[in-house]
Amino acid sequence: MIDAFALPENAGKGVIKVDGKMTELLHLEEAKRVVAVAEAISQTT
């Protein structure tokens, strides 16, 4: 999802399709938070 929003053809779009499902910018922000938490956890173990 993060990579999909980073594609040039999706620049500035608020909604895109990822794996056939509608995905909004709010989902992108949530995905970024999940990745950040996962990375933080992996660094502490």
PyMOL Python script that loads the backbone (N, CA, C, O; Angstrom):
from pymol import cmd

cmd.read_pdbstr("""\
ATOM      1  N   MET A   1       0.824  -1.172   0.000  1.00  0.00           N
ATOM      2  CA  MET A   1       0.000   0.000   0.000  1.00  0.00           C
ATOM      3  C   MET A   1       0.878   1.249   0.000  1.00  0.00           C
ATOM      4  O   MET A   1       0.625   2.194  -0.747  1.00  0.00           O
ATOM      5  N   ILE A   2       1.897   1.246   0.832  1.00  0.00           N
ATOM      6  CA  ILE A   2       2.795   2.405   0.904  1.00  0.00           C
ATOM      7  C   ILE A   2       3.470   2.614  -0.452  1.00  0.00           C
ATOM      8  O   ILE A   2       3.549   3.737  -0.949  1.00  0.00           O
ATOM      9  N   ASP A   3       3.950   1.531  -1.039  1.00  0.00           N
ATOM     10  CA  ASP A   3       4.598   1.613  -2.349  1.00  0.00           C
ATOM     11  C   ASP A   3       3.614   2.067  -3.430  1.00  0.00           C
ATOM     12  O   ASP A   3       3.989   2.818  -4.331  1.00  0.00           O
ATOM     13  N   ALA A   4       2.371   1.621  -3.346  1.00  0.00           N
ATOM     14  CA  ALA A   4       1.370   1.984  -4.349  1.00  0.00           C
ATOM     15  C   ALA A   4       1.105   3.488  -4.343  1.00  0.00           C
ATOM     16  O   ALA A   4       1.004   4.100  -5.406  1.00  0.00           O
ATOM     17  N   PHE A   5       0.992   4.084  -3.171  1.00  0.00           N
ATOM     18  CA  PHE A   5       0.770   5.525  -3.091  1.00  0.00           C
ATOM     19  C   PHE A   5       2.002   6.309  -3.545  1.00  0.00           C
ATOM     20  O   PHE A   5       1.883   7.462  -3.959  1.00  0.00           O
ATOM     21  N   ALA A   6       3.181   5.694  -3.472  1.00  0.00           N
ATOM     22  CA  ALA A   6       4.418   6.372  -3.864  1.00  0.00           C
ATOM     23  C   ALA A   6       4.620   6.393  -5.385  1.00  0.00           C
ATOM     24  O   ALA A   6       5.473   7.130  -5.880  1.00  0.00           O
ATOM     25  N   LEU A   7       3.861   5.610  -6.115  1.00  0.00           N
ATOM     26  CA  LEU A   7       4.010   5.575  -7.569  1.00  0.00           C
ATOM     27  C   LEU A   7       3.636   6.924  -8.186  1.00  0.00           C
ATOM     28  O   LEU A   7       2.677   7.558  -7.745  1.00  0.00           O
ATOM     29  N   PRO A   8       4.378   7.368  -9.198  1.00  0.00           N
ATOM     30  CA  PRO A   8       4.101   8.668  -9.825  1.00  0.00           C
ATOM     31  C   PRO A   8       2.663   8.808 -10.326  1.00  0.00           C
ATOM     32  O   PRO A   8       2.078   9.887 -10.234  1.00  0.00           O
ATOM     33  N   GLU A   9       2.095   7.733 -10.849  1.00  0.00           N
ATOM     34  CA  GLU A   9       0.724   7.820 -11.374  1.00  0.00           C
ATOM     35  C   GLU A   9      -0.320   8.019 -10.276  1.00  0.00           C
ATOM     36  O   GLU A   9      -1.462   8.371 -10.570  1.00  0.00           O
ATOM     37  N   ASN A  10       0.054   7.801  -9.029  1.00  0.00           N
ATOM     38  CA  ASN A  10      -0.885   7.991  -7.920  1.00  0.00           C
ATOM     39  C   ASN A  10      -0.625   9.279  -7.134  1.00  0.00           C
ATOM     40  O   ASN A  10      -1.278   9.542  -6.125  1.00  0.00           O
ATOM     41  N   ALA A  11       0.323  10.067  -7.602  1.00  0.00           N
ATOM     42  CA  ALA A  11       0.665  11.316  -6.904  1.00  0.00           C
ATOM     43  C   ALA A  11      -0.560  12.230  -6.804  1.00  0.00           C
ATOM     44  O   ALA A  11      -1.239  12.492  -7.797  1.00  0.00           O
ATOM     45  N   GLY A  12      -0.824  12.702  -5.602  1.00  0.00           N
ATOM     46  CA  GLY A  12      -1.917  13.635  -5.373  1.00  0.00           C
ATOM     47  C   GLY A  12      -3.294  13.016  -5.282  1.00  0.00           C
ATOM     48  O   GLY A  12      -4.276  13.729  -5.080  1.00  0.00           O
ATOM     49  N   LYS A  13      -3.388  11.723  -5.424  1.00  0.00           N
ATOM     50  CA  LYS A  13      -4.695  11.069  -5.346  1.00  0.00           C
ATOM     51  C   LYS A  13      -5.052  10.793  -3.889  1.00  0.00           C
ATOM     52  O   LYS A  13      -4.187  10.456  -3.081  1.00  0.00           O
ATOM     53  N   GLY A  14      -6.319  10.937  -3.569  1.00  0.00           N
ATOM     54  CA  GLY A  14      -6.801  10.653  -2.233  1.00  0.00           C
ATOM     55  C   GLY A  14      -7.272   9.227  -2.065  1.00  0.00           C
ATOM     56  O   GLY A  14      -7.347   8.710  -0.950  1.00  0.00           O
ATOM     57  N   VAL A  15      -7.592   8.584  -3.200  1.00  0.00           N
ATOM     58  CA  VAL A  15      -8.087   7.213  -3.188  1.00  0.00           C
ATOM     59  C   VAL A  15      -7.481   6.478  -4.379  1.00  0.00           C
ATOM     60  O   VAL A  15      -7.458   7.001  -5.493  1.00  0.00           O
ATOM     61  N   ILE A  16      -6.993   5.272  -4.139  1.00  0.00           N
ATOM     62  CA  ILE A  16      -6.481   4.422  -5.214  1.00  0.00           C
ATOM     63  C   ILE A  16      -6.972   3.000  -4.982  1.00  0.00           C
ATOM     64  O   ILE A  16      -7.517   2.687  -3.923  1.00  0.00           O
ATOM     65  N   LYS A  17      -6.777   2.148  -5.974  1.00  0.00           N
ATOM     66  CA  LYS A  17      -7.089   0.721  -5.828  1.00  0.00           C
ATOM     67  C   LYS A  17      -5.801  -0.027  -5.554  1.00  0.00           C
ATOM     68  O   LYS A  17      -4.819   0.127  -6.279  1.00  0.00           O
ATOM     69  N   VAL A  18      -5.805  -0.842  -4.502  1.00  0.00           N
ATOM     70  CA  VAL A  18      -4.668  -1.698  -4.172  1.00  0.00           C
ATOM     71  C   VAL A  18      -5.213  -3.116  -4.048  1.00  0.00           C
ATOM     72  O   VAL A  18      -6.080  -3.390  -3.218  1.00  0.00           O
ATOM     73  N   ASP A  19      -4.698  -4.003  -4.875  1.00  0.00           N
ATOM     74  CA  ASP A  19      -5.170  -5.387  -4.907  1.00  0.00           C
ATOM     75  C   ASP A  19      -6.691  -5.456  -5.069  1.00  0.00           C
ATOM     76  O   ASP A  19      -7.352  -6.290  -4.451  1.00  0.00           O
ATOM     77  N   GLY A  20      -7.233  -4.574  -5.903  1.00  0.00           N
ATOM     78  CA  GLY A  20      -8.654  -4.581  -6.199  1.00  0.00           C
ATOM     79  C   GLY A  20      -9.542  -3.941  -5.148  1.00  0.00           C
ATOM     80  O   GLY A  20     -10.767  -4.010  -5.242  1.00  0.00           O
ATOM     81  N   LYS A  21      -8.928  -3.313  -4.138  1.00  0.00           N
ATOM     82  CA  LYS A  21      -9.722  -2.704  -3.067  1.00  0.00           C
ATOM     83  C   LYS A  21      -9.448  -1.208  -2.991  1.00  0.00           C
ATOM     84  O   LYS A  21      -8.321  -0.757  -3.194  1.00  0.00           O
ATOM     85  N   MET A  22     -10.494  -0.449  -2.695  1.00  0.00           N
ATOM     86  CA  MET A  22     -10.355   0.995  -2.539  1.00  0.00           C
ATOM     87  C   MET A  22      -9.512   1.285  -1.299  1.00  0.00           C
ATOM     88  O   MET A  22      -9.754   0.734  -0.225  1.00  0.00           O
ATOM     89  N   THR A  23      -8.524   2.156  -1.465  1.00  0.00           N
ATOM     90  CA  THR A  23      -7.626   2.494  -0.378  1.00  0.00           C
ATOM     91  C   THR A  23      -7.502   4.010  -0.311  1.00  0.00           C
ATOM     92  O   THR A  23      -7.185   4.654  -1.312  1.00  0.00           O
ATOM     93  N   GLU A  24      -7.748   4.580   0.858  1.00  0.00           N
ATOM     94  CA  GLU A  24      -7.710   6.030   1.026  1.00  0.00           C
ATOM     95  C   GLU A  24      -6.412   6.458   1.698  1.00  0.00           C
ATOM     96  O   GLU A  24      -5.686   5.642   2.264  1.00  0.00           O
ATOM     97  N   LEU A  25      -6.140   7.752   1.621  1.00  0.00           N
ATOM     98  CA  LEU A  25      -4.939   8.292   2.259  1.00  0.00           C
ATOM     99  C   LEU A  25      -4.897   7.981   3.751  1.00  0.00           C
ATOM    100  O   LEU A  25      -3.815   7.776   4.301  1.00  0.00           O
ATOM    101  N   LEU A  26      -6.034   7.940   4.410  1.00  0.00           N
ATOM    102  CA  LEU A  26      -6.032   7.636   5.841  1.00  0.00           C
ATOM    103  C   LEU A  26      -5.497   6.223   6.084  1.00  0.00           C
ATOM    104  O   LEU A  26      -4.885   5.964   7.121  1.00  0.00           O
ATOM    105  N   HIS A  27      -5.723   5.308   5.133  1.00  0.00           N
ATOM    106  CA  HIS A  27      -5.167   3.962   5.251  1.00  0.00           C
ATOM    107  C   HIS A  27      -3.652   4.000   5.093  1.00  0.00           C
ATOM    108  O   HIS A  27      -2.939   3.226   5.732  1.00  0.00           O
ATOM    109  N   LEU A  28      -3.161   4.897   4.246  1.00  0.00           N
ATOM    110  CA  LEU A  28      -1.726   5.042   4.057  1.00  0.00           C
ATOM    111  C   LEU A  28      -1.066   5.493   5.352  1.00  0.00           C
ATOM    112  O   LEU A  28      -0.039   4.939   5.748  1.00  0.00           O
ATOM    113  N   GLU A  29      -1.632   6.473   6.006  1.00  0.00           N
ATOM    114  CA  GLU A  29      -1.060   6.965   7.261  1.00  0.00           C
ATOM    115  C   GLU A  29      -1.066   5.877   8.327  1.00  0.00           C
ATOM    116  O   GLU A  29      -0.110   5.748   9.092  1.00  0.00           O
ATOM    117  N   GLU A  30      -2.137   5.097   8.378  1.00  0.00           N
ATOM    118  CA  GLU A  30      -2.212   3.996   9.341  1.00  0.00           C
ATOM    119  C   GLU A  30      -1.148   2.936   9.028  1.00  0.00           C
ATOM    120  O   GLU A  30      -0.510   2.408   9.939  1.00  0.00           O
ATOM    121  N   ALA A  31      -0.963   2.634   7.765  1.00  0.00           N
ATOM    122  CA  ALA A  31       0.053   1.651   7.362  1.00  0.00           C
ATOM    123  C   ALA A  31       1.446   2.124   7.748  1.00  0.00           C
ATOM    124  O   ALA A  31       2.264   1.333   8.218  1.00  0.00           O
ATOM    125  N   LYS A  32       1.719   3.401   7.555  1.00  0.00           N
ATOM    126  CA  LYS A  32       3.031   3.949   7.933  1.00  0.00           C
ATOM    127  C   LYS A  32       3.258   3.834   9.440  1.00  0.00           C
ATOM    128  O   LYS A  32       4.368   3.532   9.878  1.00  0.00           O
ATOM    129  N   ARG A  33       2.211   4.073  10.233  1.00  0.00           N
ATOM    130  CA  ARG A  33       2.333   3.940  11.693  1.00  0.00           C
ATOM    131  C   ARG A  33       2.599   2.490  12.087  1.00  0.00           C
ATOM    132  O   ARG A  33       3.428   2.229  12.958  1.00  0.00           O
ATOM    133  N   VAL A  34       1.910   1.556  11.459  1.00  0.00           N
ATOM    134  CA  VAL A  34       2.098   0.138  11.766  1.00  0.00           C
ATOM    135  C   VAL A  34       3.531  -0.285  11.439  1.00  0.00           C
ATOM    136  O   VAL A  34       4.169  -0.990  12.221  1.00  0.00           O
ATOM    137  N   VAL A  35       4.029   0.147  10.290  1.00  0.00           N
ATOM    138  CA  VAL A  35       5.406  -0.190   9.909  1.00  0.00           C
ATOM    139  C   VAL A  35       6.393   0.413  10.906  1.00  0.00           C
ATOM    140  O   VAL A  35       7.353  -0.249  11.303  1.00  0.00           O
ATOM    141  N   ALA A  36       6.168   1.653  11.312  1.00  0.00           N
ATOM    142  CA  ALA A  36       7.067   2.296  12.278  1.00  0.00           C
ATOM    143  C   ALA A  36       7.082   1.557  13.605  1.00  0.00           C
ATOM    144  O   ALA A  36       8.144   1.379  14.202  1.00  0.00           O
ATOM    145  N   VAL A  37       5.925   1.126  14.071  1.00  0.00           N
ATOM    146  CA  VAL A  37       5.840   0.382  15.336  1.00  0.00           C
ATOM    147  C   VAL A  37       6.553  -0.963  15.191  1.00  0.00           C
ATOM    148  O   VAL A  37       7.302  -1.372  16.078  1.00  0.00           O
ATOM    149  N   ALA A  38       6.320  -1.642  14.080  1.00  0.00           N
ATOM    150  CA  ALA A  38       6.966  -2.946  13.848  1.00  0.00           C
ATOM    151  C   ALA A  38       8.488  -2.793  13.809  1.00  0.00           C
ATOM    152  O   ALA A  38       9.208  -3.626  14.357  1.00  0.00           O
ATOM    153  N   GLU A  39       8.972  -1.746  13.171  1.00  0.00           N
ATOM    154  CA  GLU A  39      10.413  -1.515  13.122  1.00  0.00           C
ATOM    155  C   GLU A  39      10.975  -1.207  14.510  1.00  0.00           C
ATOM    156  O   GLU A  39      12.054  -1.679  14.867  1.00  0.00           O
ATOM    157  N   ALA A  40      10.240  -0.418  15.286  1.00  0.00           N
ATOM    158  CA  ALA A  40      10.686  -0.097  16.644  1.00  0.00           C
ATOM    159  C   ALA A  40      10.740  -1.349  17.511  1.00  0.00           C
ATOM    160  O   ALA A  40      11.677  -1.526  18.289  1.00  0.00           O
ATOM    161  N   ILE A  41       9.760  -2.201  17.383  1.00  0.00           N
ATOM    162  CA  ILE A  41       9.732  -3.446  18.157  1.00  0.00           C
ATOM    163  C   ILE A  41      10.897  -4.342  17.753  1.00  0.00           C
ATOM    164  O   ILE A  41      11.561  -4.927  18.608  1.00  0.00           O
ATOM    165  N   SER A  42      11.143  -4.448  16.445  1.00  0.00           N
ATOM    166  CA  SER A  42      12.219  -5.339  15.983  1.00  0.00           C
ATOM    167  C   SER A  42      13.602  -4.857  16.436  1.00  0.00           C
ATOM    168  O   SER A  42      14.528  -5.661  16.537  1.00  0.00           O
ATOM    169  N   GLN A  43      13.750  -3.580  16.704  1.00  0.00           N
ATOM    170  CA  GLN A  43      15.031  -3.037  17.150  1.00  0.00           C
ATOM    171  C   GLN A  43      15.262  -3.261  18.641  1.00  0.00           C
ATOM    172  O   GLN A  43      16.396  -3.171  19.110  1.00  0.00           O
ATOM    173  N   THR A  44      14.211  -3.547  19.381  1.00  0.00           N
ATOM    174  CA  THR A  44      14.357  -3.720  20.829  1.00  0.00           C
ATOM    175  C   THR A  44      14.563  -5.180  21.218  1.00  0.00           C
ATOM    176  O   THR A  44      14.891  -5.477  22.367  1.00  0.00           O
ATOM    177  N   THR A  45      14.376  -6.083  20.277  1.00  0.00           N
ATOM    178  CA  THR A  45      14.534  -7.506  20.622  1.00  0.00           C
ATOM    179  C   THR A  45      15.840  -8.069  20.132  1.00  0.00           C
ATOM    180  O   THR A  45      16.121  -9.249  20.342  1.00  0.00           O
TER     181      THR A  45
END
""", "prot")
cmd.dss("prot")
cmd.show_as("cartoon", "prot")
cmd.util.cbc("prot")
cmd.orient("prot")
